[in-house]
Structure formats: C-alpha cells, structure tokens
Amino acid sequence: MRIQFVNSLGDNAGEIDMALHIISIGMDGADATTFNHELAHLYVRKFWNSELIQKALKLYSKKGMTDTEREEALVDAITEMSIDNYFENT
C-alpha cells in the first residue's frame, strides 16, 4: 500500500498557522487583550482586500505608514473597542 500526502490545507495554510499562533499565545499566559488583538489580526488579514477593511485602514492611516503599521493601528483600535464594549456590557 502506498500513502501519498497532499496539501489538503490549500490556501488556508496561512489561516491555520495564524490560528495556531493565537492558541499558543493564549496558552502562554497572555491576557484577554492579547488574545483579542491577535484575533483581530487574523480577521484583518483574511479580509484585507475587502472594501470594509480598506475603508477602515484609511481611517487609521497616517502619511508614510507601511501596510504593517496601518494594520497594527487598525488592530489596536479594534482591540480597544472590543475590550471597551466587553466591560460596558458586563
């Protein structure tokens, strides 16, 4: 019998790596803001080319920012809003 391995993850391999990254951070004693922050990165990257993310990036962009810096600014804002919302509703 011959076993052949195939790339069953396809285009989702990066998403799986990011999910494992988030899980490892959570298991390493990170607080709730870190988990939310990393999860926001996952969604921003997954939907990077969407109209919604592009509009949001423009809101948090400053002249001369790299894409990485723009992403970080947006993710920071998302994290802050999600944490604020959590504490207002608990």
C-alpha positions in Angstrom: 0.0 0.0 0.0 1.3 3.5 -0.9 0.4 6.5 1.2 0.6 9.9 -0.5 0.4 13.1 1.4 -1.3 16.1 -0.3 -1.6 19.7 0.7 -5.1 19.5 2.0 -4.9 22.9 3.5 -4.5 24.7 0.2 -4.9 28.4 0.5 -6.0 28.1 4.2 -2.5 27.1 5.4 -1.7 30.7 6.5 -5.0 30.8 8.4 -4.2 27.6 10.2 -0.7 28.9 11.1 -2.3 32.2 12.5 -4.9 30.2 14.4 -2.1 28.1 16.0 -0.2 31.3 16.8 -3.3 32.7 18.6 -3.8 29.5 20.6 -0.1 29.3 21.6 -0.3 32.9 22.8 -3.4 32.1 24.9 -1.7 29.1 26.4 1.4 31.2 27.3 -0.4 33.3 29.9 -1.5 36.2 27.7 -4.3 38.4 28.9 -7.6 38.9 27.2 -6.5 41.9 25.3 -3.6 40.0 23.7 -6.0 37.2 22.5 -8.4 39.8 21.1 -5.6 41.7 19.5 -4.2 38.5 17.7 -7.7 37.5 16.6 -8.2 40.9 15.1 -5.0 40.4 13.1 -6.5 37.2 11.8 -9.7 38.9 10.5 -8.0 41.9 9.1 -5.6 39.7 7.2 -8.3 37.4 6.0 -10.4 40.2 4.7 -7.6 42.6 3.7 -8.8 43.2 0.2 -12.4 43.8 1.2 -14.0 47.2 0.9 -14.7 47.4 4.6 -11.1 46.7 5.7 -9.7 49.1 3.1 -12.0 51.9 4.4 -11.1 51.1 8.0 -7.4 51.1 7.2 -7.8 54.6 5.6 -9.4 55.8 8.9 -6.4 54.8 10.9 -3.6 55.6 8.4 -1.2 58.4 8.6 1.1 59.6 5.8 4.2 57.4 5.4 2.8 54.4 7.2 3.7 50.9 5.9 0.9 48.3 5.5 2.2 46.6 8.6 1.9 49.9 10.6 -1.6 50.5 9.1 -2.7 47.0 10.1 -1.3 47.4 13.6 -3.1 50.8 14.1 -6.4 49.2 12.9 -6.0 46.1 15.1 -5.2 48.3 18.1 -8.4 50.3 17.5 -10.5 47.1 17.1 -9.0 45.6 20.3 -9.7 48.7 22.3 -13.3 48.9 21.0 -13.9 45.2 21.7 -12.5 45.4 25.2 -14.4 48.6 26.0 -17.6 47.0 24.7 -17.0 43.9 26.8 -16.6 45.9 30.0 -19.6 48.2 29.3 -21.8 45.2 28.8 -20.7 43.0 31.8 
